Amino acid sequence: MKATSARKENPQTWNRYSYTANDPVNKRDPWGLDFFDPGPCDPFGPEVFIDGFASIPREIFCYTFPIPAPPTTFTAPTSCSIRIRTSGTRLDGSDLSQTHHHNISGNPTNLGAGISIGQIGGERRMKYWFFLFEVEVTLPSDDINPDNWEASQRNSRTGYVLILTPRDGTKQESLNKKFPDDTPLEFFRETSHPGFYSWLDAPDFPFVYTTEDGFTGDVVELHLKREFTFELRNKNDSKKNCTASLTLTLDVDGQGSETWTVK
């Protein structure tokens, strides 16, 4: 038998006539080889040697058990989910060129940033920066009746625009504004899967901007931030509600180069 309790950092362990370093109330040494704390093992304690050759690692000798979490009687109801898609091919198959949103020309099938030519005031045509995104909604399996739900979309706009007018030079205007009842490009609609819905939107900004004071000019600098909040509310159980958000930032520098940032 080989004792391993003698340690230089604790002189009392060299006294071979003492039991558990003279602390029998708080420590144990059933084999006479080394003492340890009862209950949770000392993480700095030695290995335990038996018959001089067989060692039992501390991980085996000192059993530990996870403490179970207390039982709960509350089970949260299954909620809906909202997913925002900003890239890839859009799921909606409608012809966007026929929608009320006249600033989107053609029929784009891919989500993300683009440049469109819209028509304003009859024959007047204008170019727009736009970003097409899709909102996917999945209703919980126990409540897929669309009549029990209502959707809303809100957004706020912050930033500034700098335009160059033919006669008055540059003009800068703040773009801060809130839209509490935003209307999507394509309204809330059902697709081929029960309980699965989607809608589209495409926030944009014109290349030629008119200020509130009536000045019109080409955009030479732009910092535009649009923060969207989407909410799906259950008319019978508010605990099933779900929300999502999207932030789009458009920066246009003095050379007319645009950069979109998505969060």
N, C-alpha and C positions, 0 to 999 in steps of 0.2 A: 504494500500500500504506500502511496506517495501523497503526502500532504502538500497542498498548493496554497495554503492560506497565508503564508508568511510573505508580507509585502513591505517594501522599504518605506512607503509613504505612511504606513500605519505601524509604529513600533510595537504596539500591544499585540499584533499578530505573531510576533516572534516568541511570545511567552507560551510555550507548549503546554503549560499546566493550567492555562485559563480556558474557559469555554466561551466560544463566540466573542472573543476579545472583551471578556468581562461584561457582556451585555446580553444575558440570557433572556431578559424580558422581551426584547425587541427582535432578537435574531435566533436562527436555528442552525444546527450542524448535526443532522442525524447520522452521517457517516463518519464523523470525526476527521474529515478531510478539509472542509472549508465551510464557513458560515455564510448564510444568506438571509435576506429579509423575507419573512413570510408574506404571502400575497404576491403582488406584482414583483418580479425579480429585479434585482439591482442591475441596471443596464451596463454598469462598469464592473460587475462581478466577474470572477474567473470562470473558466470551464471547470467541470466536475470530472475528476479522474477516478476510475475504479480499477483496482488490481494493477495499477501502474501502466496499463497499456490501452485500455478502452476509454476513450473520452466521449462525453456527451455534450454536444454543442449547446450553448445557452438557448438557441432558438428552439431546441427540442425539449430541453429540461424545463424551461420556463414557458409553460403554456399560456397563451393569451387568447381571449375570445372577444369578438366584436360585440359592442353593446347594442342591442336591437333598438331601433327607433320606437318611440311610444306609438301605440295604435291610434289611428285617427278615425273618427266617425263621419267626417265630411268628405264627400266625393264631388269634385268640381264637375259641372256638366260639360259635355262635349261642346266645343265652340267651333265657330266657323274659322276659315283661314283666308287670308288675302295675300296674294303673291303679285309683285310688280315685275313685269318683264320689260327690259330696256334694250334687248338685243335679240337677234335671231329673227325667224319668220313669224309674223303675227298669226294668231289662231283664227281671228275673225276673217270671214271670207267676203265681207261686204265691199262694194265698190266705193272707195272713199272719194272718188272724183264726183260722185253724185250726192254727197252729203251737204248739209247746210253750211259747213265750214269752208267758205270760199277761198281761204288762204292756202289750202293744200291742193295743189294741182296734180293731175295724173292719178294713179292708183298705187301708191307705194305698198309693197308687200313685206318689206323688212322694217323692223323696229330700229329706232335710233335717230341720229341726227341727219338732217337733209336741208336742201335749199329748194324752195318752191316758188312758182310764179302764180300769184293770185290776181284776181280782177277786182278792181275797185271803181265804182262809179261808171258803169257801162264799159267803155273801151279802155279805160286806164288800167294798165297792168303793172304790178309791183312784185319785187322779189322779197322773200321772207326766209329767215333762218327758222327752222322748226325742229322739234324733237318728238318723235312718235313713240308712245309707250302704251303698254297694255296692262290692264288690271284684271287678274284672275281671281275669282271668288269660288270657294268650295263650301257648300253648306254642310252642317253636321248630318250624319246618316239618320238621326232620329227626327230631323226636322228639315226636309228638303222642299217643303211647300213654299214657293216664292212669295205667296201672299202674306206669309208670316214675317217677312223681312222688308227692310227699306234701306237703300244705300244713299250715301251722300259723299260729295267730294268738295273740299275747300282748298284754297291756296292763297298764299300771300306773295307779293312781289316786292323786292327791294333792289336797290342799286341806282345807277345813274346812266345817262346817255349824253354823249357829246356829238353835236351835229355841226356841219359846215354849211351855212346858208350862202346863196350867191351874192347877196348885198350886205348882209350884216355880220359876216364872219362866223365865228364859232359861238354856239349857245349850248349850255349845259342844263339838264333838267333831272330832278329826282324822279325815280320810278316807283317809290314806295306806295303800295296800295294793297288792300285786302279784298279778296273775293270770297265771301262767306258761302255763297250758293253758286259754285262753279258748275257749268254745264259741259259734260264731256263731248268729245267729237262724235262718238257713236254711243247711243244710249245703252243702258243696262239691258242685256239680252241673254237668252238661254241658248246653249249650244247643244250638241248631240248627247251629252251626258246629263242625266238627272242630277240636280243639285249643283251643277257647275255652270258658272256664268262669267262673262267678261265684258269689258268695255274699253274703248280706246280714247286717247286724247293726244293732242299735238300742240302744246304751247309754242308760240312763235313770236317773232319780232321783225318789223320791216327794215329793209335797207335804207329806205327814205322815211324819216320820222317827222311828224308835226307836233310841236310843243303845245302846251295849253295856251300859250300866248299867241299862237298862230304862226310861229316861225317854222318853215319847212326846209329841210336840208338832208344831205347824205350823212349817214352815221359814220363817224370817223373813230369813235371809241365807245365801247359799251361794256358795262358790268351789270349783268342781270341775274338775279337769284330768284328762283321760283320754288317755294316750299309747299308741297301738296300733302294733304291729310285725307285718307280714305277711311270711311267707317261703314260698317254693316251692323244694323241694329235689328234685334229680334223684338217684335211687337209684344210678345208674351213673356219673355224672360230676358232681362237685360244682362244676366250673367253669361249669356251665349254671344254677346256682342264681340266684335273684333275690329281692330284698326290696323292701319299700315301707313307708312309715310314715304315720301320720295322728295329729294332735293336735286334740282337741276340748276346748274350755273353756266351761263354763257358769257365768255369774255371775247371781245373783238378789239384788236389793237389798231394802231394808227395805219398799218398797212392793209387793213381789211381782213386779216387772218383770224378765224374764229376757233375757239376751243370750248368744248362742252365738258363739264364735270358732273358725274352722276354719283349720288350718295343715297 
